[in-house]
Amino acid sequence: MFMKLNDGAKDIHVKDDSFVGGLVQDEKRHGLSKKESTHYAIFPQEQKRVMRKAQDELDEVVGRERLPTFEDKERLPYIRAMVKEILRRRPVGPLGVPRRATQDDWCEGYLIPKGATIIPNVWAMNRDPDLFPDFDNFRPERFLDETGQVDTAPADTHEMGHVTYGFGRRICAGYNFANQVLFIQIAMLLWAFNFDKPLDSEGKPITPVLTSIEAGIVVLPGPFDCEITPHFLDVAEVINCDVSDERHESKMWFNAIPTFRQAFVK
C-alpha cells in the first residue's frame, strides 16, 4: 500500500537516460532520493579498494551470468557492511527528530529541564571517536568480524552501526525497507559498473571534494564528476536476458527503474 500511494504521489518523469542515473535518482519509485543514493556513487571513487573488494565478493557469489537478488544477501556480508558505513558516514538527516524531556535530567554537568526540546546530533554521534576511532575513513570492514563474514556493530547503535534512523519509538518506521533498497541498489551498481575519477584536459584524475556538501535539513554531496564504465563486457546482454523472465525477481526491480529499462531494452 505504501508503494502504491508513494507512486501516485510522485512525478514519474525521469530526465537521464541511463541505468546508473535511474538508480541514483530512484526516489521516483521507492522514496529514496539522490540525497541518499549519490553518497554511494562518490565513495567508491575515494576508496577503489572498497569497490574492488565488493566486486570480488559479487563475482564469487553472484557470478557474471545473472543480476544480484535478495537471495544473495546472506552471502554478501561486505555489501551489507557498505550499507551501514554509507549511512554512518553520511547520514542524510544530520539532526534527529526533536524530542521533549519528560523530567529534569543531568548530562555531563548540564541540566536538561523538564519540557526542554532535545535535538539529537546524528552527524556527531555517527562520528563518536570512542565508537569509531577512524570515523572519517570509509571502511566497511568495521562492521565485520575478523573472518569478514559475521556482522558486528557497536552496542550503542543497536546492531545498526549508526543512529541515522533515529531512536526508540520514533525511529524511522521504514528502516528495514530502506536497508533492503540500498542493499540491492549497491549490489546492482557494483555488479554492473566500475566507478572512477574522470580525467581533465591534461589527462590528470579529477578528485571529488569529499567535504563539499549541500547542507540543510538534509545533506547530499556537492556536484562531482564520475567516470562510469561496464564492470565486464557482457553487462547489457546479461541484464536483458535476466529481466526477460517474467518470474525473475530482478524484473520487478528493473521495471521499478524506468531509466534502467530504457538503457538496456532493445
N, C-alpha and C positions, 0 to 999 in steps of 0.2 A: 504494500500500500504506500509506504514511504517513497519508493522509487517511482511509482505511478504519479503521485502528487508532485514529486520533485520534477519529473519530466514535463508535466503540464505547466509548471511554473517558470520554466527556463526557456530561453531562446535557443533553439537547436541549431541555429545558423553557425557554421564553422568557416572561418576565413582561410586557414592554412591547409593546403592540400598535401598533407604528409602524415605518415603513421606516428612519428615522434611528436609532431605538433598536436595530434589528437590525444596522445597520452598525456602530454604536458598540460594540455588545456582541457582535461577531462571533466571539468565541472559541469559540462552540458548534460552528463548522464548521472554522475554519482555525487555531486555536491563537493567534490574535491577540486578546488580551483588551482590555477597556476601558482597561487600563493603557497600551497603545499608542495605541488609537484615539481616546480622548477628547481627546488633545493637539491633534488637528487640528480639533476642534469649537470649541475656545476661541480658537485663533489667528486665524481669520477675523473674529471679533468685534473683536479687538485691531487688526487691520490690514484694514479694509474695502477699502483699495486693492488688497491682495493678492487678496482674494476676487473683486473685480470684474475684475481682470486675468486671473485664471484662468477666470472665466466668459466673458469676451470670447473667450479662446482656444478654449474649448469650443464657444461659439456659432459661431465661424468654422470650426472643423474638423469638429465633430460635427453642428452644427445642432440644431434642436429637434424633429426628427421621428423620432429614434431614440436609444437609450442609447449611451453610450461603450462601446467594446470595446478589446481589446488591439491590434487592428489600427490603432487611432488613436495608439498610444503614441509612435511616432517623430515624429508631428506635434503632440505636446503637450509641448514641452520645459518649459513653465512648471509643468505638473503634476508632471513628473519632478523638477524642482528643488524643488518644495514637499515632496516625499517626503524628499529629502535634508535640507532645512532643518528639518523637524519632527524627524527622527532626530538631527540635530546639536544642536538647541537643547534638546530634552527627551529625552535617552536614557532608555529605560525602566529599564535597569540602570545606575546611576551609577558602579558599580565593575565592572571587568572580572574575568574568570576568574583566580583566583590562579595564579601561576607560581612556579617554583623556579630560582634561579640555578645554572647548571651549573659555574660557575667564579667566582673573585673578579673583581670589576669595580669601576670607579670612575665615579661620575656627579656632575659638578659639585662635586668635592671630597669626596664621600661614598663610603665603601667599602661595596660590596654584597658580603658574603662568600658564598662557595660554600655552597649549600644554603639560603640565605635565601629566605623566601617574599616574592614581589613581587605586590602587588595594584594593577593599573593604575587610575588615577583618570580614568575615561572622562569624567565630568562636566567636570573641569577641562581635559582635553585638547581637548574639543569647544569650549572657550572660550579657547583659546590666542590671546592678543591679537596674536601675530606672524602667525598664520594668518587670524584673524578680528578685525580691529581693532574692529568694531562688534558684537562677539559676542553681545550681549544683544538686538540688534534682530532681528526676524523678517523676513528679507529673502531670498527665494528667488533673486533676481537674482544673488546672489554665486556661484551655480553655473552661470551662463550667460555667454557672451561678450558683446561689445558689440552683436552683432546680435540677441541674445536667442534664438538658435536652436541654438547648439552648447554641449553640456555641458562644464563645466570644474570642476576641484576641486584643492585644494592637493595637491602631490605626496606629502606625508607621509601623506595619507589613502588612497593607492592608488586614486584616482579615485572614491572613495565620498563624499567630502565630510565625513566624520566617522569616528570609531572606535567607534561604538556596537556594531557586530557583533563586535568583538574584533580579534585579531591572529594572523597566522601560521597554523600548522597547527591551532590550536584556535579559529579564527574560527568564528562561528555557521554551522553546516552548511546552515541553511535560509535564508540571507540573500537569495538570488535569489528564492525563493518569497515571502518576506516583502515584498520590494520590489514584486513583482508585485501582491500582495494590497492593499498600501497604495495603489499607483497606482490600481487600479480602484475601490477604495472612495472615495478622494478625488475621482476623476473623476465617479463617480456621484452623490456627495453634492452637489458644487458644480454639476453639471449640473441637478439636480432642485430644489435648495433654496438659499434665502438664509439666512444666519446673522446675527443682530443682537443688540444688547443689549436686554433687556426693559425695560419702564418700571415704575417704582414707583407707589405710590398717588397721588403728586403729579405723575405724568407725566414724571419725570426718568429718564434712562437709568441702569440698574444696571450698573456697570462691574465685570467679574470681576477678582478679585485674582490677578494672574498669578504672584505669588510664593507663593501658597498651594498647598502640595503635601502629599500624603500620602506621607511618606518611609519608606523601609525598604530592604530588599534590592532592591525595585523601587519606582519612583516614578510616581505619577499625579497629575493636578491635584486640588486640593480641590474640594468641591461648588461648582457655579456654575449660574446660570440662563442660559438662552439662548432667544431667540425664533427659531423656525424657520418660514419661510413658503415657498410654492412659488416657484421661480425664474420660472416663467411659467404661464399659466392652464391649459394642456393637459397638464401633467406626468402626472397619473394616467392620462389617456387614452393617451398615448404609451407609457407603461410597460406598460399592459395589452395594447396592440397588439403591442409588441415581443416580449414574452415568450410570446405565444400561438403563435409559430412554434417548433415542436419542434426545428428545426435551428439556431436562433439561439443564438449564444454567450451572450447575455445571460440566456437561460433558465436555464443552468447556475448562474450567479451569483445569479439571482433565487431559484431553488429552494434554494440553499445558505443563504438567509437567511429563516427562517420568518416573521419579523415583516414583512418586505418583502412576502411573499406574502399574508399576512393583511390588510395595509393596503390593497392595491390590487385583488386579485381579487374580483370580484363573485360 
